[in-house]
């Protein structure tokens, strides 16, 4: 008599779009242009490679939608779904209506199903994720954080969480990110552009 076959192990990616967008904008000092937006098809291929042939790969982007911005956001959401990502979208009605709790609830759901082998979290929000992820690791689920080293100090400081810089994943960015910081200056020096126009000094203060 053959043993019943359980569910396939699952490798789960949850992507914190508000946090990742904020981190990337801070890194660039401006809104990202198309050259500096992450390619989710490359992220998806990386996740499939991570899962291998025997595991189920699942990817979900969690995002807020500001009222009145649906026409701008819709093409991006549809592009993600066409690549194979699920999207959890939540109205941004207040400062408290972020998606952290929804991401953690989805991770817990997959863990309770009993097949979660590896969780990948794209976020630099240590306040929301460090403790739950370290607890998950103790329970036998492998944990990886992907993001930007400048904004993911919680993962870099953790003894149990693996960190992978998003730019180190092949093909995610069309061009190298301009990541000159005071800690990584070349011997010849570097120009650090302003974050905003000098003329903004003439704008009324809010």
Beta strands, then each sheet from edge to edge (+ up, - down):
strand 1: 10-16
strand 2: 56-66
strand 3: 86-92
strand 4: 116-122
strand 5: 142-147
strand 6: 162-165
sheet 1: 3+ 2+ 1+ 4+ 5+ 6+
end
